[in-house]
């Protein structure tokens, strides 16, 4: 584990977060006690700033998860669905199966009457009686659950939480296992973009009409070769000391070109080109994308992208948007919160990999945790999809309470029982200063019934060999800005990287028994996420102007990419494969691309010498990034000449204290899907034995 000094250097929050980690609960069972856990206030309220009580008249929704009968047997029955030796392997639960464990009608009615008696109105109820959703006010909730709800601020984020242990009044209290909505965190999109290191703005964002004005169209601004042959660079201040010379592989040598990948290039990278040609393109499958708000131009933007990149059009037969809670009260909410770019990315990424699949946007009216739980439950209840992508996370589990954790886990477990694979982004902030092995484990990708998707960088090898795949994590060191920096190591900072680590809340599931630690490990699998080797998207902003933005990434990209591959695997299999993570964990060598520490660019990684009055100081690649590195010593790096006299060194595969290793690791999971071997590995079937 990184030292406190190291973590504090990487993030000003490092000491606080690690100190707080010591306050966290020991690893808990994912099964609730006989009622709401006795200690269910989130630990975050101990260190967050209490901004006071929430206005009692504020309206809210709550989702209550009820106690099941024979919960241990239910867990075993769900686990058996994923055991190839079990007679119930892949025999997904029906309503009759859920009924074996459901609360009785009388128990459900007891809870309903208690809630209605306090003034709640019922919004919806799970037909299997596993949960009930109600609407009321903060005052109603405080009275019913014998607590107070306050607003808190921590680490720049505002959330609400109950300050006293919550318990529903009356006999109904013994029938409630968890509740979502007392504690409210917003779902955060995991989208990021390549930045201009001078301005901090997106590297490339233009009105589409202007981008298409060039003679060669969009093809003239996008390249899938981010790296070019090594070059020598000299920096000085009018010839005075210090003088610096650097030599190494060059990133984005032509600033007019954006290192991005088209849909066809991604299909090729993931070994899907021939499968798609043979009809395995997601046909007959539905990919559900869990979003917030929705935006009106989503289909138009996706079709513009499809036309540019030669993909089938989206029509009413293969694209739709549904609002489980009704449309958002303010149609501009997606623009005010940035969700419109997230939605554009998710649709276009999924369509690029599985162009034959139907795309279904499931848009909540808000972005709180309880809203998103309602959307996940809606997908299960309405049987909308078996491959679901959520490019968002709530706050890190270290500031989430048991009531919220168990509410998410309950719905995801039910999804696994129904044969649904719910994918979640693992995060874009590396370890968030927590250090390894804690890492940045967020809700709900930490659930043992969620498939957590980490991130990679995809680089070309300028020596002409195969592509280089590294775990996503970028460090930046400024080499010169007018004059060379002496020493350059004083300028470094962490740009971003995939989240991952070990859960403090959930015990390690059986399918991770070979992994280190005692808690659920994140992520399970990975796909492209580095915005510096990202994708272009088309979106329409709030003014009605259609833009192209290049260099888009984050684990927001990785989640729909993997989900689309999983939809193709479902098609190949002939019926749903269910929850992906256990199948991934069972894959053998060759059935998944293991992302390993990479030094393919040696001896052409970024390196150089600074000459000053004291003499010459040589900096190797590891020396340049020494102040930022933990255990990652093998990684590609390149020199990025942004303007004359201004250059940086950019690393790939240096993800804070998270480390890429052989086998499973907390940046890339077990690795990247690699086409037919991956699909045959998770299905256990050969292509010749299947129809399309």
Secondary structure in CASP SS format (residue, H / E / C, confidence):
PFRMAT SS
TARGET T0000
AUTHOR 0000-0000-0000
METHOD secondary structure of the structure
MODEL  1
X C 1.00
X C 1.00
X C 1.00
X H 1.00
X H 1.00
X H 1.00
X H 1.00
X H 1.00
X H 1.00
X H 1.00
X C 1.00
X C 1.00
X C 1.00
X H 1.00
X H 1.00
X H 1.00
X H 1.00
X H 1.00
X H 1.00
X H 1.00
X H 1.00
X C 1.00
X C 1.00
X C 1.00
X C 1.00
X C 1.00
X C 1.00
X E 1.00
X C 1.00
X C 1.00
X C 1.00
X C 1.00
X C 1.00
X C 1.00
X C 1.00
X C 1.00
X C 1.00
X C 1.00
X C 1.00
X C 1.00
X C 1.00
X C 1.00
X H 1.00
X H 1.00
X H 1.00
X H 1.00
X C 1.00
X C 1.00
X E 1.00
X E 1.00
X E 1.00
X E 1.00
X E 1.00
X C 1.00
X C 1.00
X C 1.00
X C 1.00
X C 1.00
X E 1.00
X E 1.00
X E 1.00
X E 1.00
X E 1.00
X E 1.00
X E 1.00
X E 1.00
X C 1.00
X C 1.00
X C 1.00
X C 1.00
X H 1.00
X H 1.00
X H 1.00
X H 1.00
X H 1.00
X H 1.00
X H 1.00
X H 1.00
X H 1.00
X H 1.00
X C 1.00
X C 1.00
X C 1.00
X C 1.00
X C 1.00
X C 1.00
X C 1.00
X C 1.00
X C 1.00
X C 1.00
X C 1.00
X C 1.00
X C 1.00
X C 1.00
X H 1.00
X H 1.00
X H 1.00
X H 1.00
X H 1.00
X C 1.00
X C 1.00
X C 1.00
X C 1.00
X C 1.00
X H 1.00
X H 1.00
X H 1.00
X H 1.00
X H 1.00
X H 1.00
X H 1.00
X H 1.00
X H 1.00
X H 1.00
X H 1.00
X H 1.00
X H 1.00
X C 1.00
X C 1.00
X C 1.00
X E 1.00
X E 1.00
X E 1.00
X E 1.00
X E 1.00
X C 1.00
X C 1.00
X C 1.00
X C 1.00
X C 1.00
X E 1.00
X E 1.00
X E 1.00
X E 1.00
X E 1.00
X E 1.00
X E 1.00
X H 1.00
X H 1.00
X H 1.00
X H 1.00
X H 1.00
X H 1.00
X H 1.00
X H 1.00
X C 1.00
X C 1.00
X C 1.00
X E 1.00
X E 1.00
X E 1.00
X E 1.00
X E 1.00
X E 1.00
X C 1.00
X C 1.00
X E 1.00
X E 1.00
X E 1.00
X E 1.00
X E 1.00
X E 1.00
X C 1.00
X C 1.00
X C 1.00
X C 1.00
X C 1.00
X C 1.00
X C 1.00
X C 1.00
X H 1.00
X H 1.00
X H 1.00
X H 1.00
X H 1.00
X E 1.00
X E 1.00
X E 1.00
X E 1.00
X E 1.00
X C 1.00
X C 1.00
X C 1.00
X E 1.00
X C 1.00
X E 1.00
X C 1.00
X E 1.00
X E 1.00
X C 1.00
X C 1.00
X E 1.00
X E 1.00
X C 1.00
X E 1.00
X C 1.00
X C 1.00
X C 1.00
X C 1.00
X C 1.00
X C 1.00
X E 1.00
X C 1.00
X E 1.00
X E 1.00
X E 1.00
X E 1.00
X H 1.00
X H 1.00
X H 1.00
X H 1.00
X C 1.00
X C 1.00
X C 1.00
X C 1.00
X C 1.00
X H 1.00
X H 1.00
X H 1.00
X H 1.00
X C 1.00
X E 1.00
X E 1.00
X C 1.00
X C 1.00
X C 1.00
X E 1.00
X E 1.00
X E 1.00
X E 1.00
X E 1.00
X E 1.00
X E 1.00
X E 1.00
X E 1.00
X E 1.00
X E 1.00
X C 1.00
X C 1.00
X E 1.00
X E 1.00
X E 1.00
X E 1.00
X E 1.00
X E 1.00
X E 1.00
X E 1.00
X E 1.00
X E 1.00
X E 1.00
X E 1.00
X C 1.00
X C 1.00
X C 1.00
X C 1.00
X C 1.00
X C 1.00
X E 1.00
X E 1.00
X E 1.00
X C 1.00
X C 1.00
X H 1.00
X H 1.00
X H 1.00
X H 1.00
X H 1.00
X H 1.00
X H 1.00
X C 1.00
X C 1.00
X C 1.00
X H 1.00
X H 1.00
X H 1.00
X H 1.00
X H 1.00
X C 1.00
X C 1.00
X C 1.00
X C 1.00
X C 1.00
X C 1.00
X C 1.00
X C 1.00
X E 1.00
X E 1.00
X E 1.00
X E 1.00
X E 1.00
X E 1.00
X E 1.00
X C 1.00
X C 1.00
X C 1.00
X C 1.00
X C 1.00
X H 1.00
X H 1.00
X H 1.00
X H 1.00
X H 1.00
X H 1.00
X H 1.00
X H 1.00
X H 1.00
X H 1.00
X H 1.00
X H 1.00
X C 1.00
X C 1.00
X C 1.00
X C 1.00
X C 1.00
X C 1.00
X C 1.00
X C 1.00
X C 1.00
X E 1.00
X E 1.00
X E 1.00
X E 1.00
X C 1.00
X C 1.00
X C 1.00
X C 1.00
X C 1.00
X C 1.00
X C 1.00
X C 1.00
X C 1.00
X C 1.00
X H 1.00
X H 1.00
X H 1.00
X H 1.00
X H 1.00
X C 1.00
X H 1.00
X H 1.00
X H 1.00
X H 1.00
X H 1.00
X H 1.00
X H 1.00
X H 1.00
X H 1.00
X H 1.00
X H 1.00
X H 1.00
X H 1.00
X H 1.00
X H 1.00
X C 1.00
X C 1.00
X C 1.00
X C 1.00
X E 1.00
X E 1.00
X E 1.00
X E 1.00
X E 1.00
X E 1.00
X E 1.00
X C 1.00
X C 1.00
X C 1.00
X E 1.00
X H 1.00
X H 1.00
X H 1.00
X H 1.00
X H 1.00
X H 1.00
X H 1.00
X H 1.00
X H 1.00
X H 1.00
X H 1.00
X H 1.00
X H 1.00
X C 1.00
X C 1.00
X C 1.00
X C 1.00
X C 1.00
X E 1.00
X E 1.00
X E 1.00
X E 1.00
X C 1.00
X E 1.00
X E 1.00
X C 1.00
X C 1.00
X E 1.00
X H 1.00
X H 1.00
X H 1.00
X C 1.00
X C 1.00
X H 1.00
X H 1.00
X H 1.00
X H 1.00
X H 1.00
X H 1.00
X H 1.00
X H 1.00
X H 1.00
X H 1.00
X H 1.00
X H 1.00
X H 1.00
X H 1.00
X H 1.00
X H 1.00
X C 1.00
X C 1.00
X C 1.00
X E 1.00
X E 1.00
X E 1.00
X E 1.00
X E 1.00
X C 1.00
X C 1.00
X C 1.00
X E 1.00
X C 1.00
X C 1.00
X C 1.00
X C 1.00
X C 1.00
X C 1.00
X C 1.00
X C 1.00
X C 1.00
X E 1.00
X C 1.00
X C 1.00
X E 1.00
X C 1.00
X C 1.00
X C 1.00
X C 1.00
X C 1.00
X C 1.00
X C 1.00
X C 1.00
X E 1.00
X E 1.00
X E 1.00
X E 1.00
X E 1.00
X E 1.00
X E 1.00
X E 1.00
X E 1.00
X C 1.00
X C 1.00
X C 1.00
X C 1.00
X C 1.00
X C 1.00
X C 1.00
X C 1.00
X E 1.00
X E 1.00
X E 1.00
X E 1.00
X C 1.00
X E 1.00
X E 1.00
X E 1.00
X E 1.00
X E 1.00
X E 1.00
X E 1.00
X E 1.00
X E 1.00
X C 1.00
X C 1.00
X E 1.00
X C 1.00
X C 1.00
X C 1.00
X H 1.00
X H 1.00
X H 1.00
X H 1.00
X C 1.00
X E 1.00
X E 1.00
X E 1.00
X E 1.00
X E 1.00
X C 1.00
X C 1.00
X C 1.00
X E 1.00
X E 1.00
X E 1.00
X E 1.00
X E 1.00
X E 1.00
X E 1.00
X C 1.00
X C 1.00
X H 1.00
X H 1.00
X H 1.00
X C 1.00
X C 1.00
X C 1.00
X C 1.00
X C 1.00
X C 1.00
X E 1.00
X E 1.00
X E 1.00
X E 1.00
X C 1.00
X C 1.00
X E 1.00
X E 1.00
X E 1.00
X E 1.00
X C 1.00
X C 1.00
X H 1.00
X H 1.00
X H 1.00
X E 1.00
X E 1.00
X E 1.00
X E 1.00
X E 1.00
X E 1.00
X E 1.00
X C 1.00
X C 1.00
X C 1.00
X C 1.00
X C 1.00
X E 1.00
X E 1.00
X E 1.00
X E 1.00
X E 1.00
X E 1.00
X E 1.00
X E 1.00
X C 1.00
X H 1.00
X H 1.00
X H 1.00
X H 1.00
X H 1.00
X H 1.00
X H 1.00
X H 1.00
X H 1.00
X H 1.00
X H 1.00
X H 1.00
X H 1.00
X H 1.00
X H 1.00
X H 1.00
X H 1.00
X H 1.00
X H 1.00
X C 1.00
X C 1.00
X C 1.00
X C 1.00
X C 1.00
X C 1.00
X H 1.00
X H 1.00
X H 1.00
X H 1.00
X H 1.00
X H 1.00
X C 1.00
X C 1.00
X C 1.00
X C 1.00
X C 1.00
X C 1.00
X C 1.00
X E 1.00
X C 1.00
X C 1.00
X C 1.00
X C 1.00
X C 1.00
X C 1.00
X C 1.00
X C 1.00
X C 1.00
X C 1.00
X C 1.00
X C 1.00
X C 1.00
X E 1.00
X E 1.00
X E 1.00
X E 1.00
X E 1.00
X E 1.00
X C 1.00
X C 1.00
X E 1.00
X E 1.00
X E 1.00
X E 1.00
X E 1.00
X C 1.00
X H 1.00
X H 1.00
X H 1.00
X H 1.00
X C 1.00
X C 1.00
X C 1.00
X C 1.00
X C 1.00
X C 1.00
X C 1.00
X C 1.00
X C 1.00
X C 1.00
X C 1.00
X E 1.00
X E 1.00
X E 1.00
X E 1.00
X E 1.00
X E 1.00
X E 1.00
X E 1.00
X C 1.00
X C 1.00
X E 1.00
X E 1.00
X E 1.00
X E 1.00
X E 1.00
X E 1.00
X E 1.00
X C 1.00
X C 1.00
X C 1.00
X C 1.00
X C 1.00
X C 1.00
X C 1.00
X C 1.00
X C 1.00
X C 1.00
X C 1.00
X C 1.00
X E 1.00
X C 1.00
X C 1.00
X C 1.00
X E 1.00
X C 1.00
X C 1.00
X E 1.00
X C 1.00
X C 1.00
X C 1.00
X H 1.00
X H 1.00
X H 1.00
X H 1.00
X H 1.00
X H 1.00
X H 1.00
X H 1.00
X C 1.00
X C 1.00
X C 1.00
X H 1.00
X H 1.00
X H 1.00
X C 1.00
X C 1.00
X C 1.00
END
